[in-house]
């Protein structure tokens, strides 16, 4: 018998968002882990918010919404508010009732900036990894580190000469600057100009730096993102964001290692970019065995570059294992850039 296509709305509905989420949905476990971490961070939230005034968006709900934005590759806060409005799964995870009004996208963005300025994201990660259920999955002996470029929200046209150089004289790029064509988004011609971080700065994002991943690739305005991964399950143990400088990866690696609460010697896997004698010595002073890929390139004069890693480390049985597992950190960066929207 053919069913009827009549669409009649009920006057009252007694079905909650909780009942519409499957019992085996992955977000249920994530919600439990996040709620436990947010409870630990409650005193931090009290210090960030004033005691008087209009109530803002609850930081717990805001952080859950930001996690959804990363998990489901939502490209903007405006679209995130739209999807939370009609998606019962999103409403349940964030903690918004089915008939509760949502926030304006601009209000959400301003409240988000307050949390990011308070370094809440880093504290949230730290509160998650110390939980017993997460700690049981993580190794406390073997780690890997790597860095990548995170493109800044700034265009090349905003990369303008600084008002003054360090000696007080205005910068004079060789070749001169071509006069831009009129218009709001005028065309630019940088041929013959030398543009560097010493003489130029972005007018819209002063902290961004002009950098490139390797020779032959285009330079972009970016930051340097760094991740310390444990080797057992491939979970992120520490992370940070720094200026994109030539030594940013090695400097950040030492900071991330120092953050670890450890009681024994550990190993640290890394690629050839970390094979510098000063960095290797700094790791050994911290009781860290450097499982770093050796960089013994042949120079133009025929001299083989000396590696900071000695033969004893390469002969160790765990060295080859660390070199194989450390490449899994690229999966983290792939997810961060392609799915999480960074």
The 8 nearest C-alpha neighbors of each residue, nearest first, counted from 0:
[[1, 2, 3, 4, 5, 6, 7, 8],
 [0, 2, 3, 4, 5, 6, 7, 8],
 [3, 1, 0, 4, 5, 6, 7, 8],
 [2, 4, 5, 1, 6, 0, 7, 8],
 [5, 3, 6, 2, 1, 7, 0, 8],
 [4, 6, 3, 7, 2, 8, 1, 9],
 [7, 5, 4, 8, 3, 9, 2, 10],
 [6, 8, 5, 9, 10, 4, 3, 11],
 [9, 7, 10, 6, 11, 12, 5, 4],
 [10, 8, 11, 7, 12, 6, 13, 14],
 [9, 11, 8, 12, 7, 13, 14, 6],
 [12, 10, 9, 13, 8, 14, 98, 15],
 [13, 11, 14, 9, 10, 15, 8, 97],
 [12, 14, 15, 11, 16, 18, 9, 10],
 [15, 13, 12, 18, 16, 19, 17, 97],
 [16, 14, 17, 18, 13, 19, 97, 96],
 [17, 15, 19, 91, 18, 87, 97, 20],
 [16, 18, 15, 19, 20, 91, 14, 88],
 [17, 19, 16, 15, 20, 14, 21, 22],
 [18, 20, 16, 17, 21, 15, 87, 88],
 [19, 21, 17, 18, 88, 22, 16, 24],
 [22, 20, 24, 23, 19, 18, 17, 27],
 [21, 23, 24, 20, 27, 18, 25, 19],
 [24, 22, 21, 25, 27, 20, 26, 28],
 [23, 25, 21, 26, 22, 27, 20, 28],
 [26, 24, 27, 28, 23, 29, 30, 22],
 [25, 27, 29, 28, 24, 30, 92, 31],
 [26, 28, 30, 25, 29, 24, 31, 23],
 [29, 27, 31, 30, 26, 25, 32, 24],
 [28, 30, 26, 32, 31, 27, 33, 25],
 [29, 31, 27, 33, 28, 32, 26, 34],
 [30, 32, 28, 34, 29, 33, 35, 27],
 [33, 31, 29, 35, 30, 34, 28, 36],
 [32, 34, 36, 30, 35, 31, 29, 37],
 [35, 33, 37, 31, 36, 32, 30, 38],
 [34, 36, 38, 32, 33, 37, 31, 39],
 [37, 35, 33, 126, 39, 38, 34, 127],
 [38, 36, 40, 34, 39, 35, 33, 41],
 [37, 39, 35, 41, 36, 40, 34, 42],
 [38, 40, 36, 37, 41, 35, 126, 42],
 [41, 39, 37, 43, 38, 42, 36, 44],
 [40, 42, 44, 38, 43, 39, 37, 45],
 [43, 41, 45, 44, 40, 46, 39, 38],
 [44, 42, 40, 46, 41, 45, 47, 119],
 [43, 45, 47, 41, 46, 42, 48, 40],
 [46, 44, 42, 43, 47, 48, 41, 49],
 [45, 47, 43, 44, 48, 42, 49, 41],
 [48, 46, 44, 45, 43, 49, 117, 114],
 [49, 47, 45, 46, 44, 50, 55, 51],
 [50, 48, 51, 47, 52, 46, 45, 54],
 [49, 51, 48, 52, 45, 54, 46, 53],
 [52, 50, 49, 53, 54, 48, 55, 45],
 [51, 53, 54, 50, 49, 55, 48, 56],
 [52, 54, 55, 51, 49, 50, 56, 48],
 [55, 53, 52, 56, 57, 51, 49, 50],
 [56, 54, 57, 53, 110, 58, 106, 48],
 [55, 57, 58, 61, 110, 54, 60, 107],
 [56, 58, 60, 59, 55, 61, 54, 62],
 [59, 57, 61, 60, 62, 56, 44, 114],
 [58, 60, 62, 57, 61, 63, 37, 93],
 [61, 59, 93, 63, 57, 58, 62, 64],
 [60, 62, 58, 64, 59, 63, 57, 65],
 [61, 63, 65, 64, 59, 60, 58, 66],
 [62, 64, 66, 60, 93, 65, 61, 59],
 [63, 65, 67, 61, 62, 66, 93, 60],
 [66, 64, 68, 62, 67, 63, 61, 69],
 [65, 67, 63, 69, 68, 64, 70, 62],
 [68, 66, 70, 64, 69, 65, 71, 63],
 [67, 69, 73, 65, 66, 71, 72, 70],
 [68, 70, 339, 66, 72, 67, 71, 65],
 [71, 69, 67, 68, 72, 66, 339, 338],
 [70, 72, 68, 69, 73, 67, 338, 339],
 [73, 71, 338, 69, 339, 68, 70, 74],
 [74, 72, 68, 71, 75, 79, 78, 69],
 [73, 75, 72, 340, 78, 76, 68, 79],
 [76, 74, 78, 77, 73, 79, 68, 80],
 [75, 77, 79, 78, 104, 80, 108, 74],
 [76, 78, 104, 80, 79, 75, 81, 105],
 [77, 79, 81, 75, 80, 76, 82, 73],
 [78, 80, 76, 82, 81, 77, 73, 83],
 [81, 79, 83, 77, 78, 82, 76, 84],
 [80, 82, 78, 84, 79, 83, 77, 85],
 [83, 81, 79, 84, 80, 85, 86, 78],
 [82, 84, 80, 89, 86, 90, 81, 85],
 [83, 85, 81, 82, 86, 80, 101, 90],
 [84, 86, 82, 83, 87, 81, 90, 89],
 [87, 85, 83, 89, 88, 82, 84, 90],
 [86, 88, 90, 89, 16, 91, 85, 83],
 [89, 87, 91, 86, 90, 92, 20, 16],
 [88, 90, 92, 83, 86, 87, 91, 93],
 [91, 89, 87, 95, 93, 88, 83, 92],
 [90, 92, 94, 88, 16, 89, 93, 87],
 [93, 91, 89, 94, 90, 88, 30, 63],
 [94, 92, 60, 63, 90, 64, 91, 95],
 [93, 95, 91, 92, 90, 60, 96, 63],
 [96, 94, 90, 93, 91, 99, 97, 92],
 [97, 95, 99, 98, 94, 90, 91, 16],
 [96, 98, 99, 95, 16, 90, 15, 87],
 [97, 99, 96, 100, 95, 101, 84, 90],
 [100, 98, 96, 97, 95, 101, 84, 90],
 [101, 99, 98, 102, 84, 95, 96, 97],
 [102, 100, 99, 103, 84, 80, 83, 95],
 [103, 101, 104, 107, 106, 100, 80, 56],
 [102, 104, 106, 105, 107, 101, 80, 77],
 [103, 105, 77, 107, 106, 76, 108, 102],
 [106, 104, 108, 107, 103, 109, 77, 76],
 [107, 105, 103, 109, 108, 104, 110, 102],
 [106, 108, 104, 110, 105, 109, 111, 103],
 [109, 107, 111, 105, 106, 110, 104, 112],
 [110, 108, 112, 106, 111, 107, 105, 113],
 [111, 109, 113, 107, 112, 108, 106, 114],
 [110, 112, 108, 114, 109, 113, 107, 115],
 [113, 111, 115, 109, 114, 110, 116, 108],
 [114, 112, 110, 116, 111, 115, 117, 109],
 [113, 115, 117, 111, 112, 116, 119, 118],
 [114, 116, 112, 118, 117, 113, 119, 111],
 [117, 115, 113, 114, 118, 112, 119, 111],
 [116, 118, 114, 115, 119, 113, 47, 120],
 [119, 117, 115, 116, 120, 121, 114, 122],
 [118, 120, 122, 117, 121, 114, 115, 123],
 [119, 121, 123, 122, 118, 124, 115, 114],
 [122, 120, 124, 123, 119, 118, 125, 238],
 [121, 123, 125, 119, 124, 120, 126, 118],
 [122, 124, 120, 126, 125, 121, 119, 127],
 [123, 125, 127, 121, 122, 126, 128, 120],
 [126, 124, 122, 123, 127, 128, 121, 129],
 [127, 125, 123, 36, 124, 129, 128, 122],
 [126, 128, 124, 125, 129, 36, 130, 123],
 [127, 129, 125, 130, 133, 126, 134, 124],
 [130, 128, 127, 126, 134, 131, 125, 133],
 [129, 131, 133, 128, 132, 127, 134, 126],
 [132, 130, 134, 133, 135, 129, 128, 136],
 [131, 133, 135, 130, 134, 136, 129, 32],
 [134, 132, 130, 135, 131, 136, 128, 137],
 [133, 135, 131, 137, 136, 132, 130, 129],
 [134, 136, 133, 132, 137, 131, 138, 130],
 [137, 135, 134, 133, 232, 138, 132, 231],
 [138, 136, 134, 135, 231, 232, 229, 139],
 [137, 139, 231, 140, 229, 141, 230, 136],
 [138, 140, 141, 137, 261, 229, 265, 142],
 [141, 139, 265, 138, 266, 142, 264, 263],
 [142, 140, 266, 230, 265, 229, 138, 139],
 [141, 143, 229, 267, 230, 228, 266, 268],
 [144, 142, 268, 267, 228, 325, 227, 269],
 [145, 143, 227, 269, 226, 228, 268, 252],
 [144, 146, 226, 225, 269, 227, 143, 248],
 [145, 147, 225, 224, 248, 226, 223, 148],
 [148, 146, 224, 223, 149, 225, 145, 332],
 [147, 149, 223, 222, 221, 224, 150, 212],
 [150, 148, 222, 221, 223, 224, 151, 147],
 [151, 149, 221, 220, 148, 222, 152, 219],
 [150, 152, 221, 153, 220, 207, 149, 222],
 [153, 151, 150, 154, 204, 220, 221, 203],
 [154, 152, 151, 204, 203, 157, 220, 155],
 [155, 153, 156, 157, 152, 158, 220, 201],
 [154, 156, 158, 157, 153, 220, 219, 201],
 [157, 155, 154, 158, 159, 187, 201, 153],
 [156, 158, 201, 202, 155, 154, 159, 203],
 [159, 157, 201, 200, 155, 156, 199, 202],
 [158, 160, 199, 200, 157, 201, 161, 202],
 [161, 159, 199, 198, 200, 162, 170, 158],
 [160, 162, 199, 163, 198, 200, 159, 164],
 [163, 161, 169, 160, 164, 170, 168, 199],
 [164, 162, 169, 167, 161, 168, 170, 165],
 [163, 165, 167, 166, 168, 169, 170, 198],
 [164, 166, 167, 163, 168, 197, 198, 169],
 [167, 165, 164, 168, 163, 169, 170, 198],
 [168, 166, 164, 163, 165, 169, 162, 170],
 [169, 167, 163, 164, 166, 170, 165, 162],
 [168, 170, 163, 164, 162, 171, 167, 161],
 [171, 169, 164, 172, 198, 168, 163, 160],
 [170, 172, 173, 169, 175, 160, 168, 174],
 [171, 173, 192, 193, 175, 170, 174, 194],
 [174, 172, 175, 192, 171, 193, 191, 176],
 [173, 175, 191, 192, 172, 176, 190, 193],
 [174, 176, 173, 172, 177, 192, 171, 191],
 [177, 175, 178, 174, 189, 192, 172, 188],
 [176, 178, 188, 179, 175, 189, 187, 190],
 [177, 179, 176, 180, 187, 188, 181, 186],
 [180, 178, 187, 186, 177, 185, 181, 188],
 [179, 181, 185, 186, 178, 182, 187, 184],
 [182, 180, 185, 179, 183, 184, 186, 178],
 [181, 183, 185, 184, 180, 186, 179, 187],
 [182, 184, 185, 181, 186, 180, 179, 156],
 [185, 183, 182, 186, 181, 180, 156, 187],
 [184, 186, 182, 180, 181, 183, 179, 187],
 [185, 187, 180, 179, 184, 188, 181, 182],
 [188, 186, 179, 189, 185, 177, 156, 180],
 [187, 189, 190, 177, 186, 179, 176, 178],
 [190, 188, 192, 191, 187, 176, 177, 193],
 [191, 189, 192, 188, 174, 176, 177, 193],
 [190, 192, 174, 189, 173, 193, 175, 176],
 [193, 191, 189, 173, 190, 172, 174, 194],
 [192, 194, 172, 173, 195, 191, 189, 174],
 [193, 195, 192, 199, 198, 196, 172, 160],
 [196, 194, 197, 198, 199, 193, 209, 200],
 [195, 197, 199, 198, 209, 208, 200, 194],
 [198, 196, 195, 199, 164, 200, 194, 161],
 [197, 199, 196, 195, 160, 161, 170, 164],
 [200, 198, 160, 161, 196, 159, 195, 197],
 [201, 199, 158, 159, 205, 161, 202, 160],
 [202, 200, 158, 205, 157, 204, 203, 159],
 [201, 203, 157, 204, 205, 200, 158, 159],
 [202, 204, 201, 153, 157, 205, 152, 154],
 [205, 203, 201, 206, 207, 202, 153, 152],
 [206, 204, 201, 207, 200, 202, 203, 208],
 [205, 207, 204, 208, 242, 201, 222, 200],
 [208, 206, 221, 205, 220, 204, 222, 151],
 [209, 207, 220, 221, 243, 210, 196, 206],
 [208, 210, 220, 219, 218, 196, 221, 207],
 [211, 209, 218, 219, 208, 220, 243, 221],
 [212, 210, 218, 213, 217, 219, 216, 209],
 [211, 213, 216, 210, 148, 214, 147, 218],
 [214, 212, 211, 216, 215, 217, 210, 218],
 [215, 213, 216, 212, 211, 217, 218, 210],
 [214, 216, 213, 217, 211, 212, 218, 210],
 [217, 215, 214, 213, 211, 218, 212, 219],
 [216, 218, 211, 219, 215, 212, 214, 210],
 [219, 217, 211, 210, 209, 216, 220, 212],
 [220, 218, 209, 210, 221, 211, 217, 150],
 [221, 219, 209, 208, 151, 207, 150, 210],
 [222, 220, 150, 151, 207, 149, 208, 219],
 [221, 223, 243, 149, 242, 148, 207, 241],
 [222, 224, 243, 148, 241, 242, 147, 240],
 [223, 225, 240, 147, 146, 148, 239, 149],
 [226, 224, 146, 239, 238, 145, 240, 223],
 [227, 225, 238, 144, 145, 237, 228, 146],
 [226, 228, 144, 237, 236, 143, 235, 238],
 [229, 227, 235, 143, 236, 142, 234, 233],
 [228, 230, 142, 233, 138, 234, 231, 141],
 [229, 231, 233, 142, 141, 232, 228, 324],
 [232, 230, 138, 233, 229, 137, 136, 141],
 [233, 231, 234, 230, 137, 136, 229, 138],
 [232, 234, 230, 229, 231, 228, 235, 327],
 [235, 233, 232, 228, 229, 236, 137, 230],
 [234, 236, 228, 237, 227, 229, 233, 226],
 [235, 237, 228, 227, 234, 229, 128, 238],
 [238, 236, 227, 235, 226, 255, 228, 239],
 [237, 239, 226, 225, 227, 255, 236, 240],
 [240, 238, 225, 224, 241, 226, 237, 251],
 [239, 241, 224, 223, 225, 222, 242, 238],
 [242, 240, 223, 222, 243, 224, 239, 247],
 [241, 243, 222, 223, 244, 208, 207, 247],
 [244, 242, 223, 222, 208, 247, 241, 210],
 [245, 243, 247, 246, 242, 210, 208, 223],
 [244, 246, 247, 243, 248, 210, 249, 242],
 [247, 245, 244, 249, 248, 250, 243, 251],
 [246, 248, 244, 250, 249, 245, 251, 243],
 [249, 247, 251, 250, 246, 146, 252, 225],
 [250, 248, 252, 251, 247, 246, 273, 253],
 [249, 251, 247, 252, 253, 248, 246, 254],
 [250, 252, 254, 248, 253, 249, 247, 255],
 [253, 251, 249, 255, 254, 250, 248, 256],
 [252, 254, 256, 251, 255, 250, 257, 249],
 [253, 255, 251, 257, 252, 256, 258, 250],
 [256, 254, 252, 258, 257, 253, 237, 251],
 [255, 257, 253, 258, 254, 259, 252, 227],
 [256, 258, 254, 255, 259, 253, 260, 285],
 [259, 257, 255, 256, 260, 254, 237, 253],
 [260, 258, 257, 256, 261, 255, 237, 236],
 [259, 261, 258, 262, 257, 256, 139, 263],
 [262, 260, 259, 263, 139, 264, 265, 140],
 [261, 263, 260, 264, 139, 265, 140, 259],
 [264, 262, 261, 265, 140, 286, 139, 287],
 [263, 265, 286, 287, 140, 266, 262, 288],
 [264, 266, 140, 287, 141, 288, 263, 267],
 [267, 265, 288, 141, 287, 289, 142, 290],
 [266, 268, 142, 143, 289, 290, 288, 141],
 [267, 269, 143, 290, 291, 321, 325, 142],
 [268, 270, 291, 144, 143, 145, 292, 273],
 [269, 271, 292, 272, 291, 273, 268, 145],
 [272, 270, 292, 274, 273, 294, 293, 291],
 [271, 273, 270, 274, 275, 269, 294, 248],
 [272, 274, 271, 275, 270, 249, 269, 291],
 [275, 273, 271, 272, 307, 293, 294, 291],
 [276, 274, 278, 307, 277, 273, 279, 306],
 [277, 275, 307, 279, 278, 280, 274, 306],
 [278, 276, 280, 279, 275, 281, 307, 282],
 [277, 279, 281, 275, 280, 276, 282, 249],
 [280, 278, 276, 282, 281, 277, 307, 275],
 [279, 281, 283, 277, 282, 278, 276, 284],
 [280, 282, 278, 284, 279, 283, 277, 285],
 [283, 281, 287, 285, 279, 280, 284, 278],
 [284, 282, 286, 280, 287, 285, 281, 288],
 [283, 285, 281, 282, 286, 280, 287, 279],
 [284, 286, 282, 283, 287, 281, 257, 264],
 [287, 285, 283, 264, 284, 282, 288, 265],
 [288, 286, 282, 265, 283, 285, 266, 264],
 [287, 289, 266, 265, 290, 283, 267, 286],
 [290, 288, 267, 291, 266, 287, 279, 268],
 [291, 289, 268, 267, 318, 288, 266, 321],
 [292, 290, 269, 268, 289, 270, 293, 274],
 [291, 293, 271, 270, 269, 294, 290, 274],
 [294, 292, 271, 306, 274, 291, 295, 308],
 [295, 293, 271, 306, 296, 274, 292, 304],
 [296, 294, 304, 306, 303, 305, 293, 297],
 [297, 295, 304, 303, 294, 298, 305, 302],
 [296, 298, 303, 302, 301, 304, 295, 299],
 [297, 299, 301, 302, 300, 303, 296, 304],
 [300, 298, 301, 297, 302, 303, 296, 304],
 [299, 301, 298, 302, 297, 303, 304, 296],
 [300, 302, 298, 299, 297, 303, 304, 296],
 [303, 301, 298, 300, 297, 304, 299, 296],
 [302, 304, 297, 296, 295, 298, 305, 301],
 [305, 303, 295, 296, 297, 302, 306, 298],
 [304, 306, 295, 303, 307, 294, 296, 308],
 [305, 307, 308, 294, 293, 295, 304, 274],
 [306, 308, 276, 275, 274, 279, 309, 305],
 [309, 307, 306, 293, 312, 310, 279, 291],
 [310, 308, 311, 312, 307, 313, 306, 293],
 [309, 311, 313, 312, 314, 308, 315, 306],
 [312, 310, 314, 309, 313, 315, 308, 318],
 [311, 313, 315, 310, 314, 309, 308, 318],
 [314, 312, 310, 315, 311, 318, 309, 308],
 [315, 313, 311, 312, 310, 316, 318, 317],
 [314, 316, 312, 313, 318, 317, 311, 319],
 [317, 315, 318, 314, 319, 320, 313, 312],
 [316, 318, 320, 315, 319, 321, 290, 314],
 [317, 319, 321, 320, 315, 316, 290, 313],
 [318, 320, 322, 321, 317, 323, 316, 313],
 [321, 319, 317, 323, 318, 322, 324, 316],
 [322, 320, 324, 318, 323, 319, 268, 325],
 [323, 321, 319, 320, 325, 324, 318, 268],
 [322, 324, 320, 321, 325, 326, 319, 327],
 [323, 325, 321, 326, 322, 327, 320, 230],
 [326, 324, 143, 327, 322, 323, 321, 268],
 [325, 327, 328, 324, 329, 323, 322, 330],
 [328, 326, 329, 325, 330, 324, 233, 331],
 [327, 329, 331, 330, 326, 325, 332, 228],
 [328, 330, 332, 327, 331, 326, 333, 325],
 [331, 329, 333, 328, 327, 332, 334, 326],
 [332, 330, 328, 334, 329, 333, 335, 327],
 [333, 331, 335, 329, 334, 330, 336, 328],
 [332, 334, 330, 331, 336, 335, 337, 329],
 [333, 335, 338, 331, 337, 332, 336, 339],
 [336, 334, 339, 332, 333, 341, 338, 337],
 [335, 337, 341, 333, 340, 334, 338, 339],
 [336, 338, 334, 333, 335, 340, 339, 341],
 [339, 337, 334, 72, 340, 335, 336, 69],
 [338, 340, 69, 335, 72, 341, 336, 334],
 [341, 339, 338, 336, 337, 72, 335, 69],
 [340, 336, 335, 339, 149, 150, 337, 338]]
